[in-house]
Amino acid sequence: MRVADTPTQMACVTRKPEHPGYDTVGDADHWGEDYFLLVDGARIGGTYWCSGRGIKDGERWASYGPAGLQMGFGTREDAEQAQVDVHLSNKAARAADRAAADTFSGRLRELLGLTPDTPRFHRGHDQHLRADRLIRLAHERVQDQTALEGDEVLAAGVTAACAWHAFIYREQATDTVLEYVQNLSPWEFCQFLGDLAVADATTGQAQDRYFCALATRLDSAERAAAPGSPNSPRIREA
């Protein structure tokens, strides 16, 4: 076990034999060196010793994981570190995206005056459309250099608003996605836009991929919850 760290986080790095017991056979530097790589207890990849003739001695350690396949390392620790660095970098990026999405959705909810119980059609207005308008107005003010306080936060969601308009408002998404988004409460809709805003879906193709992936997740969740599915809730007999 060792501790890896970046300027913003620390992690516990451990390893687990891929084939328990096999690593006792032969020379420990040349046999049974297939190990899973774990960060904070979660498997992210693995390391192994390369025995090929075309590989130079002193460069025989390889790893796989978030950084892809990496070869040519002198020690297993160096091979592991290549994967750990990318894993921690990705984790930090995900945390930053989560914070940005939460800040965006919080600001939008505040301006809309929402509570978790606010219905979509409230006081004669569609709150989804109100959210879209607020984002677009904030973006226009930022573009015109007449931004109000907090406009920069909302303006960052303009691509999300455009994607919602194209795929949901104009009904270009699948029926599964349309039903899901249309049934979101205003509170949930703000979070949906926040997540979409940080998903880097800035082009039509990227947005199409985003909504296709969303449809796949929703379909998978529906199948998992269907009666008879191994993951569906069990009904106990009295």
N, C-alpha and C positions, 0 to 999 in steps of 0.2 A: 504494500500500500504506500502511496505517496500523495502529496498534496500539490496540485497544479493551480496556478493563479494567473489572473490577468489584472490590469489596473482596477477593475471594477468587481471582480468576483473570484472566489476560490472554489475548488472542487476536489473531492477525494477520488483518486484514480486507483483502481484495483484491477486484477486480472483473474480469470477463471479458466482452468484447463478445458479445452474443447472436447478432449477425449480423456477423462479422468483415469489415472493409472498408467496410461501409455507413456507419460513423460518420464517414467522411471526406467525405461528400456534404453540401453546404450548410453552413449555420451550425451550428457544434458545439453551440451552446446549444439548438438546436431540432430537429436531425435525428439520427437514428441513436443515440438515447440509451437504447436497450434494453441493459442490462447485467445479467449474472448477478452475484449477490453471493456471495462465498466467505468462509468463516471457517476459518482454519487449513487452507485448501486444499479444504474441502468446501463444495459449493454449498448454500445455505440459502434462496435466493430471488432477487430481482432488483429493479432500479430502472428507472424510465423517466420521460420528460418528457411532461407532459400538454399537449396543444395545443388542447383544447376551448375554445370561446368563453365558456362559462359559468364558467370557472376564472379566478380573479384572478391577475394578474401578481404574481410574487413568491411564489406558492403552487402552482407547477406541477410540483413533483417528487412522485412517488409510489413506493411500494415494496410488495412482497408477500413473504410468507415466514411464519415462525413467529408473527408478530403479526397475520397476516391481511393484507388489503389496507389500506394506509395512504396517505392523500393529504393535500395541502395543505402540503407542506414547501417552504421557501425554497431549500434546497440539496440536492444529491444526498446529501451526507454526512449531513445530518439525517435524510433518508428512510432511509438505510441503518442509521443508529444505532437507529432504532425497531425494526428487525428483529434487529439484533445484540444489543440489550439483552434481548429476550425469549429469543433463542437461548441466551445465556449463563446467563440465569436458569433456563431449562429444563435446561441442562446441569448446573448446580450442584445442582438438585433431583434429577436422576437420580443424580448422584454421591453425594448424601446418602442416597438410597434404597438405593443399592448398598452403602454402608457399613452402614446399618441392617440390611439383609438379611444381610450377612456376619456382623455381630455376633450377630444372632439365631441363625443357623444354627450358628455356632461354639459358642455357649453350649449349645445343644441337643445338639450332638454330644458336648460335654464331659460333660454330665450323663448321657447315654446310654452313655458309654464306647465310642464308635464309632471305628473305623478305616475307611479307604476300602474295605477288603475285607470288612467285617462283612456277613454275609448278612441278609436280611430276617428270616428265622425263625432266631433265635440263642438257644441255651440255653433252648429251650422257649417263647420269647416272640416275638410279632410286634412288631418294632421300630417299625413305623408306629403301631401302637396305643399303644405305650409313649410315643412322642413326643407323641401327642395327649393322653394322660393327664397328662404332665408340664406341658404348657402350661395345661391346664384347672386343675390344682392350683395352679399359680403364680398364675393369674388369681383364683382363689378367695381365696388368701392376701392378695393385694393388695387385693381388695374388702373383706376382713375386717380390713384394717390389721394383718396379722400377717406381712407379707412377709419372706421370707428374702433374703439377698444374691443379686442377680441375677434375682429374681422379676419385676421391672419389665420386664426385657428379654424374658423368655419370655411374660409376660402380654400384651405387645403383639401376640402372634401368635394370640390367642384367636379372632379372626374368621377367620383362615386355617384353624385347626383345625375350626371350625364348618363352613366351606365344604368342607373335605376330607370331613368326616363326611356332609354332605348330598349331595354330588355324587359322591364316590368310594365311601365306605363303604356308603352306601345305594344306590349304582349309578344315580344320576340323570343322570350325564354320558353322552356318546356312547361307543360301544365303543372308538373310537380313543383317547380320553382315559383311559378306564378301564384299558385295556391299558398305556398309557404310564406312568401313575402307579403302578399296581399292581406294575410291573416295576422301579421305581426302587429302587436300593439304599438302605439306611437313611441313608447319607452323602448321597446325592443327594436323598433325600426331605426331609432337613433344609433343604437349599438351596431346594427347591421350596416348602416352607412359608414360608421367609424371603422369597422373591420374592412369594409370594401375600400375605404380611403387609403389604408396602409398596405393594401394587397398588391400595390404596384401595377394595377390593371389600368394603364393609361392609354392603351390603344384598343381599337375595336376587337382585334384578335385576342388580346389579353383578357378583355372583358368577356368575350365569348368563352374562353377557356375557364374563366372564373365561374361563370354560371353553369357550365357543363360539369365542372367539378362539384359544385354545390348540388346539382341534380343527382349526381352519383352518390354523394354522401346521404342525401335525403332518402333515395331509393334503398340504400343499404340499411339505413336506420329503420325504414319501414319494414323491410324483410326480416330484420332481426327481431322486431317487435311483434311480428305476425304470429298468430296461434300455431303451435307446433314447432316453432323455431327453437333451437337449443338455447337461444338467449331471451326468449319470450318469458314473461312472468308465469310462474307456476301457480296453478290453482290447487290448493290443498283440499283433499276430500275429508269430510267430517268423519 
